Amino acid sequence: MLLRLACGAYLIYLAWGLREGAFQGQNGMVFGIAMILFGLVGVALAGWNTFLLATGRYRLPHESEYLEDAPSSESEMDDSTQSSPLDPKT
């Protein structure tokens, strides 16, 4: 999460650094397009991650919904849930 925020900020910094050469000289069009692209992606990346952080919607990978329903230890599981497909049904 913080890495994505830092990457977004760095892309905005790069776009700001390209403003002097944008649309001037022989490679000005390339610098201008790169400036616009870096700026848009940086604002989107930093903005989206800031929004997720501010609204509390960000989840760490180990906090997925899949893991919330799983038993936390083997003692919580009974013997009927530990059957194997190779065991004969009784």
Steps between C-alpha positions, in 0.01 A plus 500: 500500500768749598711388206215582260459841662874562465492387134210734429684789664816418304310497170356841584854620581625368165215674317587826675864462397406453135300824481797707381567286195139426415393601151826686430780407268551183301379252763245730660201296390643186662570688824153651494328165454717344772424790733125462451514121531718502813284768659171322432624160617666651806189693605280195440730266693557732795140619505343154490725367776441808714125453452521134604706589806272787604178299467636188669442281195859385469565139601831332546545178302479288816167663595295353217141382547606146414712472812240648736277190488782248539557344843802643676628172642464125453322465833204695358459248220311179574588161356219508243655793314838329474390215274698416193350425158679162517337398829194273464179661618345329802 
